[in-house]
Amino acid sequence: MPLFGIGKKQRQLACKDAGMVDCKAVFTGKSDADVLRQAGAHAEKVHNLKGSPEMTAKLTKLIKNA
């Protein structure tokens, strides 16, 4: 049984991996949903992009283990 989060896998997505090559934002969370929530808020605020089912599907494929 992991103690204090040690051994728990985190999920991660870098904005540059989604095509924003000049953006240094990286989103980390306990689940893909956590990462997608952060990335979606960032995309709207910083890049003026609106979320869509297609974008969610694309980003989900880019999420990796941290």
Gaussian input, Z-matrix of N, CA and C with variables (Angstrom, degrees):
# hf/3-21g

backbone

0 1
 N
 C     1     B1
 C     2     B2     1     A1
 N     3     B3     2     A2     1     D1
 C     4     B4     3     A3     2     D2
 C     5     B5     4     A4     3     D3
 N     6     B6     5     A5     4     D4
 C     7     B7     6     A6     5     D5
 C     8     B8     7     A7     6     D6
 N     9     B9     8     A8     7     D7
 C    10    B10     9     A9     8     D8
 C    11    B11    10    A10     9     D9
 N    12    B12    11    A11    10    D10
 C    13    B13    12    A12    11    D11
 C    14    B14    13    A13    12    D12
 N    15    B15    14    A14    13    D13
 C    16    B16    15    A15    14    D14
 C    17    B17    16    A16    15    D15
 N    18    B18    17    A17    16    D16
 C    19    B19    18    A18    17    D17
 C    20    B20    19    A19    18    D18
 N    21    B21    20    A20    19    D19
 C    22    B22    21    A21    20    D20
 C    23    B23    22    A22    21    D21
 N    24    B24    23    A23    22    D22
 C    25    B25    24    A24    23    D23
 C    26    B26    25    A25    24    D24
 N    27    B27    26    A26    25    D25
 C    28    B28    27    A27    26    D26
 C    29    B29    28    A28    27    D27
 N    30    B30    29    A29    28    D28
 C    31    B31    30    A30    29    D29
 C    32    B32    31    A31    30    D30
 N    33    B33    32    A32    31    D31
 C    34    B34    33    A33    32    D32
 C    35    B35    34    A34    33    D33
 N    36    B36    35    A35    34    D34
 C    37    B37    36    A36    35    D35
 C    38    B38    37    A37    36    D36
 N    39    B39    38    A38    37    D37
 C    40    B40    39    A39    38    D38
 C    41    B41    40    A40    39    D39
 N    42    B42    41    A41    40    D40
 C    43    B43    42    A42    41    D41
 C    44    B44    43    A43    42    D42
 N    45    B45    44    A44    43    D43
 C    46    B46    45    A45    44    D44
 C    47    B47    46    A46    45    D45
 N    48    B48    47    A47    46    D46
 C    49    B49    48    A48    47    D47
 C    50    B50    49    A49    48    D48
 N    51    B51    50    A50    49    D49
 C    52    B52    51    A51    50    D50
 C    53    B53    52    A52    51    D51
 N    54    B54    53    A53    52    D52
 C    55    B55    54    A54    53    D53
 C    56    B56    55    A55    54    D54
 N    57    B57    56    A56    55    D55
 C    58    B58    57    A57    56    D56
 C    59    B59    58    A58    57    D57
 N    60    B60    59    A59    58    D58
 C    61    B61    60    A60    59    D59
 C    62    B62    61    A61    60    D60
 N    63    B63    62    A62    61    D61
 C    64    B64    63    A63    62    D62
 C    65    B65    64    A64    63    D63
 N    66    B66    65    A65    64    D64
 C    67    B67    66    A66    65    D65
 C    68    B68    67    A67    66    D66
 N    69    B69    68    A68    67    D67
 C    70    B70    69    A69    68    D68
 C    71    B71    70    A70    69    D69
 N    72    B72    71    A71    70    D70
 C    73    B73    72    A72    71    D71
 C    74    B74    73    A73    72    D72
 N    75    B75    74    A74    73    D73
 C    76    B76    75    A75    74    D74
 C    77    B77    76    A76    75    D75
 N    78    B78    77    A77    76    D76
 C    79    B79    78    A78    77    D77
 C    80    B80    79    A79    78    D78
 N    81    B81    80    A80    79    D79
 C    82    B82    81    A81    80    D80
 C    83    B83    82    A82    81    D81
 N    84    B84    83    A83    82    D82
 C    85    B85    84    A84    83    D83
 C    86    B86    85    A85    84    D84
 N    87    B87    86    A86    85    D85
 C    88    B88    87    A87    86    D86
 C    89    B89    88    A88    87    D87
 N    90    B90    89    A89    88    D88
 C    91    B91    90    A90    89    D89
 C    92    B92    91    A91    90    D90
 N    93    B93    92    A92    91    D91
 C    94    B94    93    A93    92    D92
 C    95    B95    94    A94    93    D93
 N    96    B96    95    A95    94    D94
 C    97    B97    96    A96    95    D95
 C    98    B98    97    A97    96    D96
 N    99    B99    98    A98    97    D97
 C   100   B100    99    A99    98    D98
 C   101   B101   100   A100    99    D99
 N   102   B102   101   A101   100   D100
 C   103   B103   102   A102   101   D101
 C   104   B104   103   A103   102   D102
 N   105   B105   104   A104   103   D103
 C   106   B106   105   A105   104   D104
 C   107   B107   106   A106   105   D105
 N   108   B108   107   A107   106   D106
 C   109   B109   108   A108   107   D107
 C   110   B110   109   A109   108   D108
 N   111   B111   110   A110   109   D109
 C   112   B112   111   A111   110   D110
 C   113   B113   112   A112   111   D111
 N   114   B114   113   A113   112   D112
 C   115   B115   114   A114   113   D113
 C   116   B116   115   A115   114   D114
 N   117   B117   116   A116   115   D115
 C   118   B118   117   A117   116   D116
 C   119   B119   118   A118   117   D117
 N   120   B120   119   A119   118   D118
 C   121   B121   120   A120   119   D119
 C   122   B122   121   A121   120   D120
 N   123   B123   122   A122   121   D121
 C   124   B124   123   A123   122   D122
 C   125   B125   124   A124   123   D123
 N   126   B126   125   A125   124   D124
 C   127   B127   126   A126   125   D125
 C   128   B128   127   A127   126   D126
 N   129   B129   128   A128   127   D127
 C   130   B130   129   A129   128   D128
 C   131   B131   130   A130   129   D129
 N   132   B132   131   A131   130   D130
 C   133   B133   132   A132   131   D131
 C   134   B134   133   A133   132   D132
 N   135   B135   134   A134   133   D133
 C   136   B136   135   A135   134   D134
 C   137   B137   136   A136   135   D135
 N   138   B138   137   A137   136   D136
 C   139   B139   138   A138   137   D137
 C   140   B140   139   A139   138   D138
 N   141   B141   140   A140   139   D139
 C   142   B142   141   A141   140   D140
 C   143   B143   142   A142   141   D141
 N   144   B144   143   A143   142   D142
 C   145   B145   144   A144   143   D143
 C   146   B146   145   A145   144   D144
 N   147   B147   146   A146   145   D145
 C   148   B148   147   A147   146   D146
 C   149   B149   148   A148   147   D147
 N   150   B150   149   A149   148   D148
 C   151   B151   150   A150   149   D149
 C   152   B152   151   A151   150   D150
 N   153   B153   152   A152   151   D151
 C   154   B154   153   A153   152   D152
 C   155   B155   154   A154   153   D153
 N   156   B156   155   A155   154   D154
 C   157   B157   156   A156   155   D155
 C   158   B158   157   A157   156   D156
 N   159   B159   158   A158   157   D157
 C   160   B160   159   A159   158   D158
 C   161   B161   160   A160   159   D159
 N   162   B162   161   A161   160   D160
 C   163   B163   162   A162   161   D161
 C   164   B164   163   A163   162   D162
 N   165   B165   164   A164   163   D163
 C   166   B166   165   A165   164   D164
 C   167   B167   166   A166   165   D165
 N   168   B168   167   A167   166   D166
 C   169   B169   168   A168   167   D167
 C   170   B170   169   A169   168   D168
 N   171   B171   170   A170   169   D169
 C   172   B172   171   A171   170   D170
 C   173   B173   172   A172   171   D171
 N   174   B174   173   A173   172   D172
 C   175   B175   174   A174   173   D173
 C   176   B176   175   A175   174   D174
 N   177   B177   176   A176   175   D175
 C   178   B178   177   A177   176   D176
 C   179   B179   178   A178   177   D177
 N   180   B180   179   A179   178   D178
 C   181   B181   180   A180   179   D179
 C   182   B182   181   A181   180   D180
 N   183   B183   182   A182   181   D181
 C   184   B184   183   A183   182   D182
 C   185   B185   184   A184   183   D183
 N   186   B186   185   A185   184   D184
 C   187   B187   186   A186   185   D185
 C   188   B188   187   A187   186   D186
 N   189   B189   188   A188   187   D187
 C   190   B190   189   A189   188   D188
 C   191   B191   190   A190   189   D189
 N   192   B192   191   A191   190   D190
 C   193   B193   192   A192   191   D191
 C   194   B194   193   A193   192   D192
 N   195   B195   194   A194   193   D193
 C   196   B196   195   A195   194   D194
 C   197   B197   196   A196   195   D195

   B1=1.4513
   B2=1.5264
   B3=1.3384
   B4=1.4607
   B5=1.5355
   B6=1.3120
   B7=1.4558
   B8=1.5167
   B9=1.3193
   B10=1.4643
   B11=1.5308
   B12=1.3072
   B13=1.4615
   B14=1.5063
   B15=1.3374
   B16=1.4563
   B17=1.5181
   B18=1.3048
   B19=1.4475
   B20=1.5223
   B21=1.3228
   B22=1.4615
   B23=1.5149
   B24=1.3123
   B25=1.4568
   B26=1.5189
   B27=1.2900
   B28=1.4556
   B29=1.5218
   B30=1.3061
   B31=1.4589
   B32=1.5219
   B33=1.3212
   B34=1.4605
   B35=1.5279
   B36=1.3292
   B37=1.4627
   B38=1.5240
   B39=1.3254
   B40=1.4641
   B41=1.5253
   B42=1.3021
   B43=1.4627
   B44=1.5297
   B45=1.3225
   B46=1.4687
   B47=1.5245
   B48=1.3430
   B49=1.4658
   B50=1.5192
   B51=1.3279
   B52=1.4633
   B53=1.5252
   B54=1.3348
   B55=1.4618
   B56=1.5076
   B57=1.3200
   B58=1.4660
   B59=1.5316
   B60=1.3230
   B61=1.4629
   B62=1.5242
   B63=1.3056
   B64=1.4648
   B65=1.5303
   B66=1.3201
   B67=1.4610
   B68=1.5231
   B69=1.3142
   B70=1.4619
   B71=1.5351
   B72=1.3217
   B73=1.4682
   B74=1.5284
   B75=1.3292
   B76=1.4645
   B77=1.5238
   B78=1.3154
   B79=1.4596
   B80=1.5223
   B81=1.3192
   B82=1.4535
   B83=1.5214
   B84=1.3330
   B85=1.4500
   B86=1.5117
   B87=1.3158
   B88=1.4619
   B89=1.5202
   B90=1.3399
   B91=1.4638
   B92=1.5304
   B93=1.3263
   B94=1.4612
   B95=1.5257
   B96=1.3292
   B97=1.4695
   B98=1.5270
   B99=1.3391
   B100=1.4673
   B101=1.5268
   B102=1.3150
   B103=1.4650
   B104=1.5267
   B105=1.3227
   B106=1.4590
   B107=1.5207
   B108=1.3198
   B109=1.4718
   B110=1.5319
   B111=1.3282
   B112=1.4700
   B113=1.5275
   B114=1.3297
   B115=1.4648
   B116=1.5230
   B117=1.3271
   B118=1.4627
   B119=1.5159
   B120=1.3247
   B121=1.4660
   B122=1.5233
   B123=1.3217
   B124=1.4666
   B125=1.5331
   B126=1.3300
   B127=1.4710
   B128=1.5302
   B129=1.3325
   B130=1.4655
   B131=1.5197
   B132=1.3377
   B133=1.4646
   B134=1.5252
   B135=1.3151
   B136=1.4659
   B137=1.5318
   B138=1.3364
   B139=1.4654
   B140=1.5268
   B141=1.3403
   B142=1.4663
   B143=1.5318
   B144=1.3457
   B145=1.4596
   B146=1.5215
   B147=1.2992
   B148=1.4628
   B149=1.5197
   B150=1.3139
   B151=1.4554
   B152=1.5128
   B153=1.3319
   B154=1.4593
   B155=1.5245
   B156=1.3152
   B157=1.4633
   B158=1.5398
   B159=1.3233
   B160=1.4625
   B161=1.5234
   B162=1.3362
   B163=1.4602
   B164=1.5324
   B165=1.3236
   B166=1.4585
   B167=1.5250
   B168=1.3129
   B169=1.4676
   B170=1.5281
   B171=1.3226
   B172=1.4685
   B173=1.5284
   B174=1.3372
   B175=1.4640
   B176=1.5219
   B177=1.3340
   B178=1.4688
   B179=1.5196
   B180=1.3258
   B181=1.4646
   B182=1.5306
   B183=1.3267
   B184=1.4669
   B185=1.5246
   B186=1.3230
   B187=1.4566
   B188=1.5253
   B189=1.3463
   B190=1.4664
   B191=1.5221
   B192=1.3247
   B193=1.4597
   B194=1.5157
   B195=1.3277
   B196=1.4595
   B197=1.5139
   A1=108.90
   A2=118.07
   A3=120.95
   A4=111.85
   A5=115.67
   A6=121.75
   A7=110.05
   A8=116.90
   A9=122.72
   A10=112.54
   A11=117.19
   A12=120.69
   A13=114.61
   A14=117.74
   A15=120.02
   A16=107.97
   A17=116.43
   A18=121.11
   A19=114.00
   A20=117.72
   A21=120.19
   A22=108.59
   A23=115.71
   A24=119.92
   A25=110.37
   A26=115.23
   A27=122.09
   A28=107.82
   A29=116.23
   A30=122.29
   A31=107.82
   A32=117.30
   A33=120.38
   A34=111.63
   A35=114.40
   A36=122.45
   A37=107.91
   A38=116.17
   A39=121.35
   A40=108.09
   A41=116.94
   A42=121.74
   A43=110.30
   A44=117.17
   A45=120.10
   A46=111.94
   A47=117.40
   A48=120.73
   A49=112.00
   A50=116.09
   A51=121.66
   A52=111.81
   A53=116.50
   A54=120.51
   A55=115.62
   A56=117.60
   A57=121.11
   A58=108.00
   A59=116.09
   A60=121.75
   A61=114.33
   A62=118.61
   A63=121.23
   A64=113.06
   A65=117.38
   A66=121.45
   A67=109.87
   A68=116.10
   A69=121.62
   A70=113.30
   A71=117.02
   A72=120.65
   A73=111.13
   A74=114.99
   A75=122.50
   A76=107.26
   A77=116.56
   A78=122.70
   A79=108.91
   A80=116.18
   A81=122.04
   A82=108.99
   A83=115.83
   A84=120.21
   A85=111.83
   A86=114.95
   A87=121.32
   A88=112.12
   A89=116.15
   A90=120.42
   A91=109.47
   A92=115.19
   A93=119.47
   A94=110.43
   A95=116.59
   A96=120.37
   A97=111.10
   A98=117.23
   A99=120.85
   A100=110.23
   A101=115.84
   A102=121.35
   A103=110.19
   A104=117.35
   A105=120.82
   A106=112.34
   A107=117.07
   A108=121.06
   A109=110.22
   A110=116.40
   A111=121.20
   A112=111.15
   A113=115.84
   A114=120.60
   A115=111.21
   A116=116.86
   A117=120.52
   A118=112.16
   A119=116.53
   A120=120.25
   A121=110.31
   A122=116.69
   A123=121.77
   A124=110.51
   A125=116.67
   A126=120.89
   A127=111.24
   A128=116.54
   A129=119.85
   A130=111.93
   A131=116.21
   A132=120.45
   A133=112.89
   A134=117.44
   A135=121.44
   A136=113.05
   A137=116.60
   A138=120.20
   A139=113.46
   A140=116.75
   A141=122.54
   A142=112.28
   A143=115.78
   A144=121.65
   A145=109.44
   A146=116.44
   A147=122.28
   A148=109.08
   A149=115.48
   A150=120.44
   A151=112.30
   A152=115.32
   A153=122.12
   A154=107.69
   A155=117.37
   A156=119.36
   A157=112.10
   A158=116.43
   A159=120.62
   A160=110.99
   A161=116.68
   A162=120.57
   A163=110.08
   A164=116.67
   A165=120.51
   A166=110.44
   A167=117.49
   A168=121.58
   A169=110.79
   A170=116.73
   A171=120.80
   A172=111.02
   A173=116.07
   A174=119.82
   A175=112.37
   A176=116.47
   A177=119.80
   A178=111.34
   A179=117.03
   A180=121.77
   A181=112.52
   A182=117.34
   A183=121.91
   A184=113.08
   A185=118.08
   A186=121.38
   A187=109.67
   A188=115.20
   A189=121.79
   A190=109.51
   A191=115.32
   A192=120.00
   A193=108.16
   A194=116.39
   A195=121.14
   A196=110.48
   D1=123.75
   D2=-177.78
   D3=-66.81
   D4=141.64
   D5=176.74
   D6=-105.83
   D7=135.55
   D8=174.85
   D9=52.43
   D10=34.95
   D11=176.87
   D12=82.61
   D13=-3.82
   D14=179.74
   D15=-68.71
   D16=131.40
   D17=179.40
   D18=91.43
   D19=-10.98
   D20=176.94
   D21=-82.01
   D22=133.75
   D23=-179.87
   D24=-81.09
   D25=133.16
   D26=174.07
   D27=-98.92
   D28=153.68
   D29=176.94
   D30=-108.45
   D31=148.78
   D32=-172.64
   D33=-146.87
   D34=146.06
   D35=175.75
   D36=-141.19
   D37=129.66
   D38=174.63
   D39=-99.30
   D40=134.74
   D41=-179.06
   D42=-58.12
   D43=-37.50
   D44=-179.64
   D45=-61.92
   D46=-29.93
   D47=177.64
   D48=-69.07
   D49=-20.65
   D50=178.64
   D51=-90.69
   D52=6.19
   D53=175.98
   D54=108.18
   D55=-5.82
   D56=178.66
   D57=-93.68
   D58=74.67
   D59=-168.90
   D60=-60.63
   D61=-24.70
   D62=-179.57
   D63=-91.56
   D64=-1.90
   D65=-177.81
   D66=-94.27
   D67=132.52
   D68=-177.92
   D69=-100.49
   D70=7.09
   D71=-178.69
   D72=-67.40
   D73=138.28
   D74=176.79
   D75=-133.34
   D76=134.01
   D77=-176.92
   D78=-114.25
   D79=130.13
   D80=-178.50
   D81=-130.63
   D82=139.03
   D83=179.16
   D84=-157.80
   D85=175.46
   D86=-179.71
   D87=-75.85
   D88=-21.08
   D89=-177.25
   D90=-144.86
   D91=166.41
   D92=175.82
   D93=-59.64
   D94=-37.50
   D95=-179.60
   D96=-62.27
   D97=-39.99
   D98=177.25
   D99=-60.95
   D100=-46.33
   D101=-178.32
   D102=-64.90
   D103=-44.72
   D104=-179.61
   D105=-63.76
   D106=-36.61
   D107=177.80
   D108=-61.89
   D109=-46.36
   D110=179.19
   D111=-64.95
   D112=-45.75
   D113=-178.02
   D114=-64.44
   D115=-38.70
   D116=179.35
   D117=-64.15
   D118=-44.27
   D119=178.29
   D120=-63.09
   D121=-41.40
   D122=178.67
   D123=-63.66
   D124=-46.06
   D125=-178.06
   D126=-59.11
   D127=-41.37
   D128=179.45
   D129=-69.51
   D130=-45.59
   D131=-174.55
   D132=-73.97
   D133=-45.85
   D134=-172.26
   D135=-92.21
   D136=-39.96
   D137=-174.11
   D138=-106.32
   D139=0.79
   D140=178.81
   D141=55.87
   D142=39.85
   D143=178.64
   D144=-108.93
   D145=143.42
   D146=176.48
   D147=-99.90
   D148=142.08
   D149=178.55
   D150=-71.05
   D151=155.58
   D152=176.92
   D153=-153.25
   D154=162.59
   D155=176.63
   D156=-58.81
   D157=-36.09
   D158=179.04
   D159=-65.42
   D160=-43.53
   D161=179.43
   D162=-65.36
   D163=-41.43
   D164=178.87
   D165=-60.53
   D166=-43.10
   D167=179.65
   D168=-63.63
   D169=-42.43
   D170=179.53
   D171=-64.19
   D172=-46.93
   D173=-178.18
   D174=-66.95
   D175=-36.62
   D176=178.93
   D177=-58.33
   D178=-38.17
   D179=178.95
   D180=-68.27
   D181=-21.79
   D182=-177.35
   D183=-91.01
   D184=-11.66
   D185=-178.54
   D186=-72.15
   D187=134.26
   D188=-176.58
   D189=-124.48
   D190=167.60
   D191=169.89
   D192=-71.82
   D193=136.13
   D194=-179.48
   D195=-79.43

